[in-house]
Amino acid sequence: MSAPSPPGANRIGVFGGAFDPPHNAHVALAQAALAQFDLDLLYIIPTGQAWHKARALSAPVHRLAMTRLAFQDVPRTRVDDRELQRAGPTFTIDTLQALQAENPQAQLYLLLGADQFAAFKQWHRWQEILDIAIICIADRAQSTLAQTQFDAYPGLNNRFFTLKLPLMAVSATQIRQLMISGAATTGDIAKLVPEPVARYISAHGLYRSH
Ligand code: ATP
């Protein structure tokens, strides 16, 4: 299970995802947030079977292993398996409350891509999420951020920040589809994911069929 945060860590980022597989945009987003928000520590949290994803995810053991490989060289990140250990649906609010209790001095920063932000009002107890975390949103190629999205939260604009990240067209869906089509070589995949992740996918024959 997860170790408590080191003493003195007081700007703590939280980045959740299916990470099926983790790819280069995930790593770039994490690095950008660490720098822009001067985070002391960034939790990378692979989700359990998220309530809003209909697709069955790859086995937790694979997603956790790939996430560890993807972030192994990114300082101040900690891959945390708590949502994979949790029975039942995964809710971000539960994770944030647990992290806040473990780090009572910390300000939490929740990192999201713009596609996730577009559906934020459907998240379980989203108002409580805004009470305890600042939301940092990265633009995404197929889901460009618009000012009107922020206008949907009158009086709460100070809870949202744009995470400055150049648009990166990569998605996990694209990677899985490339693999399933059989057309992708290990070299193709290695351009989209960190190299140790590409090797893991190949060694374990992931995404060959569904
Ligand atoms: P899928 O294609 O399976 O939906 P994904 O590529 O969106 O997967 P997730 O693990 O679901 O990857 O994403 C985790 C987080 O990273 C989400 O907040 C998502 O918006 C963000 N994210 C993923 N890819 C990008 C990208 N290319 N640019 C910006 N944010 C991204």
Residues whose N, C-alpha, C, O or C-beta is under 5 A from the ligand:
A	BS01	ATP	G16 G17 A18 F19 D20 A25 L111 L112 G113 A114 D115 Q116 A138 D139 R140 M168 A169 V170 S171 A172 T173
